[in-house]
Structures are given as structure tokens and as C-alpha cells.
Amino acid sequence: MERAFRETKIIRVISSGGVVYKRRNGKIRVCLINRRRKVWCLPKGHVEKGETLAKTAEREIREETGLSASPIRKLGAIRYQFFENGLRHRKKVHFFLCRYLKGKAHAADREVRQARWFPIDHASEVLTFAGEKIILGKAKRILSDCGSRQ
């Protein structure tokens, strides 16, 4: 017996974002955003035509958190897929370690409910997605290795 199946169109999406950090009184804090009720994540978004991954990270951080930050090092990328409106989306998100420059964290975008600073050790407990926890772990190791140089 032949199985009937529906071919699903695949939408490939490339995004970029960052782990925004600042040091205060010897402690490292990172900015996370709340998109939906209990979903905390790193700021990120779609790469626009002609934009580099680093520029996208910088822009998305500003648009979602109200913060100005400077990408200083690529942390890696995560991949995941989801269904939306009957279409399969395969997404790759590139992340950068980004030094906070200025601004006050706030929900600066309609998709963001809240933007808040967290101690880096607590942030991994707050983040919703495993892939982003891995990225945050890489940022934490880099910042710990660098000490006060960053």
C-alpha cells in the first residue's frame, strides 16, 4: 500500500544576533529578551539584503533592545526548524559576542515584550532554547578567559 504524503515547501532563513554583555563592579551581565509569555532568548533577526552578519547582529540588538553594541567576535551558529502557516522553515542563526556601548534596555520592538540585563550565570537558567544556552556558554568561557581585558 502506497503512503500518501504532502510535499512541504521549505523556507530557508538566515538570521544573526548577539550576546550583549557589560561589566559592572567586576560582574558580567548579559541582555536577554522576552518574546512570548515564558520565552526568553538572545536578540536576533533576519539578515537584510546587502547586510553582513555582524551588521545584522548590531541592528537587531538595537531594534529589539534599544541598546547600541559592537560585535567583537563570532561565537558560532545554531540551526533549527519550525512550521508556520503550513510551511517548514529551516533557520540558521549566527551569533556574535557584542560589547555594550550605550542605551537603556527596553522592549524596543513590537515582537519583544521585555529586554533585561541578567547576571551571566543566571542567564543560562533563564534562556528557553538549548542552542542559545550553548552559545551563551561559549560567550561566558571567552569572557572568563579574557578577564577584564574585554
KOLPAFI-761986 format. One record per atom (N, C-alpha, C, O): z negated, y, x; residue number from 0; atom name. Coordinates in nm, 2 decimals, padded with zeros to 4 digits. Each point is the difference from the previous one (the first is absolute). Example, Ala and Ser with C-alpha at 12.3 -4.5 7.8 and 13.67 -1.06 7.14 Angstrom:
REM KOLPAFI-761986
-00.78,-00.57,01.32,0,N
00.00,00.12,-00.09,0,CA
00.00,00.12,00.09,0,C
-00.07,00.00,00.10,0,O
00.14,00.11,-00.14,1,N
00.00,00.11,00.09,1,CA
-00.08,00.11,-00.08,1,C
-00.01,00.11,00.05,1,O
This chain:
REM KOLPAFI-761986
00.00,-00.12,00.08,0,N
00.00,00.12,-00.08,0,CA
00.00,00.12,00.09,0,C
-00.08,00.02,00.09,0,O
00.17,00.07,-00.12,1,N
00.01,00.12,00.08,1,CA
-00.09,00.11,-00.05,1,C
-00.02,00.02,-00.12,1,O
-00.05,00.04,00.22,2,N
-00.09,00.11,-00.03,2,CA
00.07,00.13,-00.02,2,C
00.07,00.04,00.09,2,O
-00.10,00.03,-00.19,3,N
00.05,00.13,-00.02,3,CA
-00.09,00.10,00.07,3,C
-00.12,-00.01,-00.02,3,O
00.18,00.10,00.09,4,N
-00.08,00.10,00.06,4,CA
00.08,00.13,00.00,4,C
00.12,00.01,00.00,4,O
-00.20,00.10,00.00,5,N
00.06,00.13,00.00,5,CA
00.00,00.06,00.14,5,C
-00.10,00.01,00.07,5,O
00.21,00.03,-00.02,6,N
00.02,00.07,00.13,6,CA
-00.07,00.13,-00.01,6,C
00.03,00.08,-00.09,6,O
-00.12,-00.05,00.18,7,N
-00.07,00.13,00.00,7,CA
00.05,00.09,00.11,7,C
00.01,-00.04,00.11,7,O
00.02,00.16,-00.15,8,N
00.05,00.10,00.10,8,CA
-00.12,00.04,00.08,8,C
-00.11,00.02,-00.04,8,O
00.14,-00.01,00.17,9,N
-00.10,00.03,00.10,9,CA
00.02,00.15,00.05,9,C
00.11,00.03,00.04,9,O
-00.21,00.05,-00.06,10,N
00.00,00.13,00.05,10,CA
-00.08,00.01,00.13,10,C
-00.12,-00.04,00.01,10,O
00.18,00.08,00.10,11,N
-00.06,00.01,00.13,11,CA
-00.05,00.15,00.02,11,C
00.07,00.09,-00.02,11,O
-00.20,-00.08,00.05,12,N
-00.06,00.13,00.01,12,CA
-00.07,00.02,00.14,12,C
-00.06,-00.09,00.05,12,O
00.09,00.20,00.01,13,N
-00.07,00.03,00.13,13,CA
-00.09,00.12,-00.02,13,C
00.05,00.10,-00.05,13,O
-00.17,-00.11,00.09,14,N
-00.10,00.11,-00.01,14,CA
-00.07,00.02,00.13,14,C
00.01,-00.08,00.09,14,O
-00.08,00.19,-00.08,15,N
-00.08,00.03,00.12,15,CA
-00.12,00.07,-00.04,15,C
-00.01,00.08,-00.10,15,O
-00.10,-00.10,00.17,16,N
-00.13,00.07,-00.02,16,CA
-00.08,-00.01,00.12,16,C
00.04,-00.02,00.11,16,O
-00.17,00.05,-00.13,17,N
-00.09,00.01,00.11,17,CA
-00.15,-00.02,-00.02,17,C
-00.05,00.01,-00.11,17,O
-00.01,-00.04,00.22,18,N
-00.15,00.00,00.00,18,CA
-00.04,00.14,00.06,18,C
00.02,00.02,00.12,18,O
-00.06,00.07,-00.21,19,N
-00.04,00.13,00.05,19,CA
-00.15,-00.01,00.04,19,C
-00.08,-00.04,-00.08,19,O
00.05,00.09,00.20,20,N
-00.13,-00.01,00.05,20,CA
-00.05,00.14,00.05,20,C
00.08,00.08,00.04,20,O
-00.21,-00.07,-00.04,21,N
-00.07,00.12,00.07,21,CA
-00.13,-00.05,00.06,21,C
-00.06,-00.09,-00.05,21,O
00.02,00.16,00.15,22,N
-00.13,-00.03,00.06,22,CA
-00.10,00.12,-00.03,22,C
00.04,00.11,00.02,22,O
-00.15,-00.15,-00.07,23,N
-00.11,00.10,-00.03,23,CA
-00.13,-00.06,00.05,23,C
-00.04,-00.11,-00.04,23,O
-00.03,00.19,00.13,24,N
-00.13,-00.05,00.05,24,CA
00.01,-00.14,00.06,24,C
-00.09,-00.08,-00.02,24,O
00.20,00.05,00.09,25,N
00.02,-00.13,00.06,25,CA
00.04,-00.11,-00.09,25,C
00.01,-00.12,00.04,25,O
00.00,00.15,-00.17,26,N
00.04,-00.11,-00.10,26,CA
00.15,00.02,-00.04,26,C
00.04,00.12,-00.01,26,O
00.02,-00.23,-00.01,27,N
00.14,00.01,-00.04,27,CA
00.01,-00.02,-00.16,27,C
-00.07,-00.09,-00.05,27,O
00.14,00.17,-00.01,28,N
00.02,00.00,-00.15,28,CA
00.15,-00.01,-00.02,28,C
00.08,00.05,00.07,28,O
-00.04,-00.12,-00.18,29,N
00.14,-00.02,-00.04,29,CA
00.01,00.04,-00.14,29,C
-00.09,-00.01,-00.08,29,O
00.21,00.06,00.04,30,N
00.03,00.05,-00.14,30,CA
00.07,-00.11,-00.07,30,C
00.11,-00.05,00.04,30,O
-00.16,00.01,-00.16,31,N
00.06,-00.10,-00.09,31,CA
00.03,00.07,-00.13,31,C
-00.06,00.10,-00.03,31,O
00.16,-00.16,-00.04,32,N
00.03,00.06,-00.13,32,CA
-00.03,-00.11,-00.11,32,C
00.01,-00.12,00.02,32,O
-00.04,00.17,-00.14,33,N
-00.02,-00.08,-00.12,33,CA
00.12,00.02,-00.09,33,C
00.02,00.11,-00.05,33,O
00.06,-00.21,00.03,34,N
00.12,00.01,-00.09,34,CA
-00.03,-00.04,-00.14,34,C
00.04,00.07,-00.09,34,O
-00.11,-00.18,00.07,35,N
-00.03,-00.04,-00.13,35,CA
-00.15,-00.04,00.00,35,C
-00.06,00.00,00.10,35,O
00.01,-00.02,-00.22,36,N
-00.15,-00.02,-00.02,36,CA
-00.07,-00.05,00.13,36,C
-00.09,00.07,00.05,36,O
00.12,-00.19,-00.01,37,N
-00.08,-00.06,00.12,37,CA
00.09,-00.03,00.12,37,C
-00.04,-00.08,00.08,37,O
00.15,00.15,-00.07,38,N
00.10,-00.03,00.11,38,CA
-00.02,00.12,00.10,38,C
00.04,00.11,-00.02,38,O
-00.09,-00.15,00.14,39,N
-00.01,00.10,00.11,39,CA
00.10,-00.05,00.11,39,C
00.00,-00.12,00.03,39,O
00.07,00.22,00.02,40,N
00.10,-00.04,00.10,40,CA
00.02,00.11,00.10,40,C
-00.06,00.11,-00.01,40,O
00.15,-00.13,00.10,41,N
00.04,00.10,00.10,41,CA
00.11,00.08,-00.06,41,C
00.08,-00.05,-00.07,41,O
-00.07,00.18,00.11,42,N
00.11,00.08,-00.05,42,CA
00.13,-00.05,00.06,42,C
00.01,-00.02,00.11,42,O
00.09,00.02,-00.20,43,N
00.14,-00.05,00.04,43,CA
00.10,00.03,-00.11,43,C
-00.04,00.03,-00.11,43,O
00.17,-00.04,00.15,44,N
00.10,00.03,-00.10,44,CA
00.14,-00.03,00.06,44,C
00.01,-00.03,00.11,44,O
00.09,00.05,-00.20,45,N
00.14,-00.03,00.03,45,CA
00.05,00.09,00.11,45,C
-00.03,00.12,00.01,45,O
00.12,-00.18,00.08,46,N
00.07,00.08,00.10,46,CA
00.12,00.07,-00.07,46,C
00.07,-00.07,-00.07,46,O
-00.06,00.20,00.09,47,N
00.11,00.07,-00.06,47,CA
00.12,00.00,00.10,47,C
-00.02,-00.02,00.12,47,O
00.14,00.04,-00.17,48,N
00.12,00.00,00.08,48,CA
-00.01,00.10,00.11,48,C
-00.04,00.11,-00.02,48,O
00.07,-00.16,00.14,49,N
00.00,00.08,00.12,49,CA
-00.14,00.02,00.06,49,C
-00.01,00.08,00.10,49,O
-00.09,-00.14,-00.15,50,N
-00.14,00.02,00.05,50,CA
-00.04,-00.12,00.09,50,C
00.04,-00.11,-00.03,50,O
-00.11,00.15,00.14,51,N
-00.05,-00.11,00.08,51,CA
-00.13,-00.06,-00.06,51,C
-00.06,00.06,-00.09,51,O
00.02,-00.18,00.13,52,N
-00.12,-00.06,-00.05,52,CA
-00.12,00.09,00.02,52,C
-00.09,00.01,-00.08,52,O
00.08,00.05,00.20,53,N
-00.12,00.08,00.03,53,CA
00.00,00.12,-00.08,53,C
-00.11,00.04,-00.05,53,O
00.23,00.03,00.02,54,N
00.00,00.11,-00.09,54,CA
-00.04,-00.03,-00.14,54,C
-00.06,00.08,-00.07,54,O
00.11,-00.20,00.03,55,N
-00.04,-00.05,-00.14,55,CA
-00.15,-00.01,-00.01,55,C
-00.06,00.04,-00.10,55,O
00.00,-00.10,00.20,56,N
-00.15,-00.02,00.00,56,CA
-00.07,00.13,-00.01,56,C
-00.09,00.02,-00.08,56,O
00.14,00.08,00.16,57,N
-00.06,00.13,00.00,57,CA
00.01,00.07,-00.13,57,C
-00.09,00.06,-00.06,57,O
00.21,-00.07,00.00,58,N
00.03,00.06,-00.13,58,CA
-00.08,-00.06,-00.11,58,C
-00.06,00.06,-00.09,58,O
00.06,-00.20,00.08,59,N
-00.07,-00.07,-00.10,59,CA
-00.15,00.03,00.00,59,C
-00.07,00.01,-00.10,59,O
00.01,-00.01,00.22,60,N
-00.14,00.03,00.02,60,CA
-00.03,00.14,-00.06,60,C
-00.10,00.02,-00.08,60,O
00.18,00.08,00.11,61,N
-00.02,00.13,-00.05,61,CA
00.02,00.01,-00.15,61,C
-00.08,00.06,-00.07,61,O
00.18,-00.13,00.02,62,N
00.03,00.00,-00.15,62,CA
-00.11,-00.07,-00.08,62,C
-00.03,00.04,-00.11,62,O
-00.03,-00.15,00.17,63,N
-00.09,-00.08,-00.08,63,CA
-00.15,00.04,00.02,63,C
-00.08,-00.02,-00.08,63,O
00.05,00.08,00.20,64,N
-00.14,00.03,00.03,64,CA
-00.03,00.15,00.02,64,C
-00.11,00.04,00.00,64,O
00.22,00.04,00.02,65,N
-00.02,00.14,00.03,65,CA
-00.03,00.03,00.14,65,C
-00.03,00.11,00.04,65,O
00.03,-00.21,00.05,66,N
-00.04,00.01,00.14,66,CA
00.12,00.01,00.09,66,C
00.11,-00.06,-00.03,66,O
-00.12,00.14,00.13,67,N
00.10,00.00,00.11,67,CA
-00.05,-00.09,00.11,67,C
-00.11,00.00,00.04,67,O
00.20,-00.09,00.00,68,N
-00.03,-00.10,00.10,68,CA
00.12,-00.02,00.09,68,C
00.11,00.01,-00.04,68,O
-00.14,-00.05,00.17,69,N
00.10,-00.02,00.09,69,CA
00.01,-00.15,00.05,69,C
-00.10,-00.05,00.05,69,O
00.21,-00.02,-00.08,70,N
00.02,-00.14,00.04,70,CA
-00.01,00.00,00.16,70,C
00.08,00.07,00.06,70,O
-00.16,-00.16,-00.01,71,N
-00.01,-00.01,00.14,71,CA
00.03,-00.14,00.06,71,C
00.03,-00.01,00.12,71,O
-00.02,-00.09,-00.21,72,N
00.03,-00.13,00.05,72,CA
00.03,-00.09,-00.12,72,C
-00.07,00.00,-00.10,72,O
00.17,-00.09,00.11,73,N
00.04,-00.09,-00.10,73,CA
-00.10,-00.12,00.00,73,C
-00.03,-00.05,00.11,73,O
-00.02,00.01,-00.23,74,N
-00.10,-00.10,-00.01,74,CA
00.07,-00.14,-00.03,74,C
-00.06,-00.10,00.02,74,O
00.18,00.11,-00.09,75,N
00.06,-00.12,-00.04,75,CA
00.05,00.01,-00.14,75,C
00.01,00.11,-00.06,75,O
00.03,-00.22,00.00,76,N
00.06,00.01,-00.14,76,CA
-00.06,-00.12,-00.08,76,C
-00.03,-00.11,00.06,76,O
00.03,00.13,-00.19,77,N
-00.03,-00.11,-00.09,77,CA
00.11,-00.02,-00.10,77,C
00.08,00.09,-00.02,77,O
-00.06,-00.21,-00.03,78,N
00.10,-00.03,-00.10,78,CA
-00.07,-00.07,-00.12,78,C
-00.09,-00.07,00.01,78,O
00.14,00.11,-00.13,79,N
-00.04,-00.07,-00.12,79,CA
00.11,00.02,-00.10,79,C
00.09,00.08,00.01,79,O
-00.11,-00.15,-00.12,80,N
00.10,00.01,-00.11,80,CA
-00.08,00.01,-00.13,80,C
-00.11,-00.04,-00.02,80,O
00.18,00.10,-00.08,81,N
-00.06,00.01,-00.13,81,CA
00.12,00.01,-00.11,81,C
00.11,00.03,00.04,81,O
-00.15,-00.05,-00.16,82,N
00.10,00.01,-00.11,82,CA
-00.03,00.13,-00.08,82,C
-00.12,00.03,-00.03,82,O
00.22,00.04,00.00,83,N
-00.01,00.12,-00.08,83,CA
00.13,00.02,-00.08,83,C
00.11,-00.01,00.05,83,O
-00.13,00.02,-00.18,84,N
00.11,00.02,-00.10,84,CA
00.10,-00.12,00.02,84,C
00.12,00.02,-00.01,84,O
-00.17,-00.14,00.03,85,N
00.08,-00.12,00.01,85,CA
00.07,-00.01,00.13,85,C
00.09,-00.09,00.01,85,O
-00.11,00.17,00.08,86,N
00.06,00.00,00.13,86,CA
-00.09,-00.04,00.11,86,C
-00.12,00.05,00.00,86,O
00.16,-00.13,00.10,87,N
-00.08,-00.03,00.11,87,CA
00.02,00.10,00.11,87,C
00.11,00.04,00.04,87,O
-00.22,00.02,00.01,88,N
00.00,00.10,00.11,88,CA
-00.06,-00.07,00.12,88,C
-00.11,-00.05,00.00,88,O
00.18,00.06,00.11,89,N
-00.05,-00.05,00.13,89,CA
-00.02,00.13,00.08,89,C
00.09,00.08,00.03,89,O
-00.22,-00.06,00.01,90,N
-00.03,00.13,00.06,90,CA
-00.06,-00.03,00.14,90,C
-00.07,-00.09,00.03,90,O
00.12,00.18,00.06,91,N
-00.05,00.00,00.14,91,CA
-00.06,00.14,00.02,91,C
00.06,00.10,-00.02,91,O
-00.19,-00.10,00.06,92,N
-00.07,00.13,00.02,92,CA
-00.04,00.01,00.15,92,C
-00.07,-00.09,00.05,92,O
00.12,00.19,00.02,93,N
-00.04,00.03,00.14,93,CA
-00.12,00.09,00.00,93,C
-00.01,00.09,-00.08,93,O
-00.08,-00.11,00.17,94,N
-00.12,00.08,00.00,94,CA
-00.02,00.06,00.14,94,C
00.03,-00.07,00.10,94,O
-00.08,00.19,-00.09,95,N
-00.03,00.07,00.12,95,CA
-00.15,00.04,00.00,95,C
-00.06,00.02,-00.10,95,O
00.01,-00.01,00.22,96,N
-00.13,00.06,00.02,96,CA
00.02,00.15,00.01,96,C
00.08,00.04,00.08,96,O
-00.15,00.03,-00.17,97,N
00.03,00.15,-00.01,97,CA
-00.13,00.08,00.02,97,C
-00.10,-00.03,-00.07,97,O
00.11,00.12,00.16,98,N
-00.12,00.09,00.02,98,CA
00.00,00.11,-00.10,98,C
00.10,00.07,-00.02,98,O
-00.22,-00.05,-00.04,99,N
-00.02,00.10,-00.10,99,CA
00.01,00.14,00.07,99,C
-00.05,00.02,00.11,99,O
00.12,00.07,-00.17,100,N
00.02,00.14,00.05,100,CA
-00.08,00.10,-00.08,100,C
-00.07,00.08,00.05,100,O
00.10,-00.08,-00.19,101,N
-00.07,00.10,-00.08,101,CA
00.02,-00.04,-00.15,101,C
00.08,-00.09,-00.03,101,O
-00.16,00.16,-00.05,102,N
00.01,-00.02,-00.15,102,CA
-00.12,-00.07,-00.05,102,C
-00.08,-00.06,00.07,102,O
00.07,00.07,-00.20,103,N
-00.11,-00.07,-00.07,103,CA
00.05,-00.11,-00.09,103,C
00.10,00.01,-00.07,103,O
-00.16,-00.13,00.09,104,N
00.05,-00.12,-00.07,104,CA
-00.01,00.02,-00.15,104,C
-00.11,00.03,-00.05,104,O
00.22,-00.05,-00.02,105,N
00.00,00.01,-00.15,105,CA
00.12,-00.07,-00.05,105,C
00.10,-00.02,00.07,105,O
-00.10,-00.02,-00.20,106,N
00.11,-00.06,-00.06,106,CA
00.11,00.10,-00.02,106,C
00.00,00.08,-00.09,106,O
00.10,-00.08,00.18,107,N
00.10,00.10,00.00,107,CA
00.13,-00.04,-00.07,107,C
00.10,00.07,00.00,107,O
-00.10,-00.19,-00.06,108,N
00.12,-00.06,-00.06,108,CA
-00.04,-00.06,-00.13,108,C
-00.11,-00.04,-00.02,108,O
00.20,00.04,-00.07,109,N
-00.03,-00.05,-00.14,109,CA
-00.03,-00.15,00.00,109,C
-00.07,-00.05,-00.09,109,O
00.12,-00.02,00.19,110,N
-00.03,-00.15,00.01,110,CA
-00.13,-00.03,00.06,110,C
-00.05,-00.11,00.00,110,O
-00.02,00.21,00.06,111,N
-00.13,-00.01,00.07,111,CA
-00.11,00.05,-00.09,111,C
00.01,00.12,-00.04,111,O
-00.11,-00.20,00.02,112,N
-00.12,00.04,-00.08,112,CA
-00.10,00.07,00.09,112,C
-00.07,00.09,-00.04,112,O
00.06,-00.13,00.17,113,N
-00.10,00.05,00.09,113,CA
00.04,-00.03,00.14,113,C
00.06,-00.10,00.03,113,O
-00.10,00.19,00.06,114,N
00.02,-00.01,00.14,114,CA
-00.14,00.03,00.06,114,C
-00.06,00.10,-00.02,114,O
00.01,-00.19,00.11,115,N
-00.13,00.01,00.05,115,CA
-00.02,-00.05,00.14,115,C
00.07,-00.10,00.04,115,O
-00.16,00.16,00.04,116,N
-00.03,-00.05,00.13,116,CA
-00.10,-00.11,00.00,116,C
-00.10,00.01,-00.08,116,O
00.11,-00.11,00.16,117,N
-00.09,-00.11,00.01,117,CA
-00.03,-00.03,00.14,117,C
00.09,00.01,00.09,117,O
-00.22,-00.05,-00.06,118,N
-00.02,-00.05,00.14,118,CA
00.09,-00.12,00.02,118,C
00.02,-00.08,-00.09,118,O
00.04,00.07,00.21,119,N
00.10,-00.10,00.03,119,CA
-00.05,-00.14,-00.03,119,C
00.07,-00.09,-00.05,119,O
-00.20,00.06,00.08,120,N
-00.05,-00.13,-00.02,120,CA
-00.01,-00.03,-00.15,120,C
00.02,-00.12,-00.04,120,O
-00.05,00.22,-00.04,121,N
-00.01,-00.02,-00.15,121,CA
00.14,-00.01,-00.06,121,C
00.02,-00.06,-00.11,121,O
00.07,00.13,00.16,122,N
00.14,00.01,-00.05,122,CA
00.06,-00.14,-00.02,122,C
00.07,-00.02,-00.10,122,O
-00.09,-00.07,00.19,123,N
00.06,-00.13,-00.01,123,CA
-00.06,-00.08,-00.12,123,C
00.07,-00.09,-00.06,123,O
-00.19,00.12,00.02,124,N
-00.06,-00.06,-00.12,124,CA
00.06,00.06,-00.13,124,C
00.00,-00.07,-00.10,124,O
00.04,00.20,00.11,125,N
00.05,00.07,-00.12,125,CA
00.15,-00.03,-00.02,125,C
00.04,-00.01,-00.12,125,O
00.04,-00.01,00.22,126,N
00.14,-00.03,-00.02,126,CA
00.02,-00.12,-00.08,126,C
-00.07,-00.10,00.01,126,O
00.17,00.11,-00.10,127,N
00.03,-00.11,-00.09,127,CA
00.09,-00.11,00.06,127,C
-00.02,-00.12,-00.02,127,O
00.12,00.16,00.10,128,N
00.10,-00.10,00.04,128,CA
-00.02,-00.05,00.15,128,C
-00.03,00.08,00.09,128,O
00.04,-00.21,-00.08,129,N
-00.03,-00.07,00.13,129,CA
00.09,00.06,00.11,129,C
-00.05,00.02,00.11,129,O
00.18,00.00,-00.13,130,N
00.09,00.05,00.10,130,CA
-00.05,00.14,00.05,130,C
00.01,00.02,00.12,130,O
-00.06,00.06,-00.20,131,N
-00.04,00.13,00.04,131,CA
-00.13,-00.01,00.07,131,C
-00.03,00.08,00.09,131,O
-00.05,-00.18,-00.12,132,N
-00.13,-00.02,00.08,132,CA
00.03,-00.04,00.14,132,C
-00.07,00.04,00.09,132,O
00.18,-00.12,-00.07,133,N
00.04,-00.04,00.13,133,CA
00.05,00.13,00.08,133,C
-00.04,00.01,00.12,133,O
00.12,00.07,-00.18,134,N
00.04,00.13,00.06,134,CA
-00.12,00.08,00.04,134,C
00.00,00.06,00.11,134,O
-00.09,-00.04,-00.20,135,N
-00.12,00.08,00.03,135,CA
-00.08,-00.07,00.12,135,C
-00.05,00.08,00.08,135,O
00.05,-00.21,-00.08,136,N
-00.07,-00.06,00.12,136,CA
00.07,00.03,00.13,136,C
-00.07,00.02,00.10,136,O
00.20,-00.01,-00.10,137,N
00.07,00.03,00.12,137,CA
-00.03,00.15,00.04,137,C
-00.03,00.03,00.12,137,O
00.02,00.06,-00.22,138,N
-00.03,00.14,00.03,138,CA
-00.15,00.00,00.06,138,C
-00.02,00.08,00.09,138,O
-00.07,-00.15,-00.15,139,N
-00.14,00.00,00.05,139,CA
-00.01,-00.05,00.14,139,C
-00.07,00.06,00.08,139,O
00.15,-00.16,-00.04,140,N
-00.01,-00.05,00.13,140,CA
00.06,00.10,00.10,140,C
-00.06,00.02,00.11,140,O
00.17,00.04,-00.15,141,N
00.06,00.11,00.09,141,CA
-00.10,00.11,00.02,141,C
-00.02,00.05,00.11,141,O
-00.04,00.00,-00.22,142,N
-00.09,00.11,00.01,142,CA
-00.13,-00.03,00.07,142,C
-00.05,00.08,00.08,142,O
00.01,-00.20,-00.09,143,N
-00.12,-00.05,00.08,143,CA
00.03,-00.01,00.15,143,C
-00.08,00.04,00.08,143,O
00.20,-00.09,-00.05,144,N
00.04,-00.01,00.14,144,CA
00.02,00.14,00.06,144,C
-00.02,00.02,00.12,144,O
00.07,00.08,-00.20,145,N
00.02,00.13,00.06,145,CA
-00.12,00.09,00.01,145,C
00.00,00.10,00.07,145,O
-00.11,-00.14,-00.14,146,N
-00.12,00.08,00.01,146,CA
00.02,00.13,-00.06,146,C
00.06,00.02,-00.10,146,O
-00.10,00.08,00.18,147,N
00.01,00.14,-00.05,147,CA
00.13,00.07,00.05,147,C
00.02,00.12,-00.02,147,O
00.07,-00.20,00.08,148,N
00.13,00.07,00.05,148,CA
00.09,00.04,-00.12,148,C
00.07,00.09,00.02,148,O
-00.08,-00.17,-00.13,149,N
00.09,00.03,-00.11,149,CA
-00.05,00.11,-00.09,149,C
00.06,00.04,-00.10,149,O
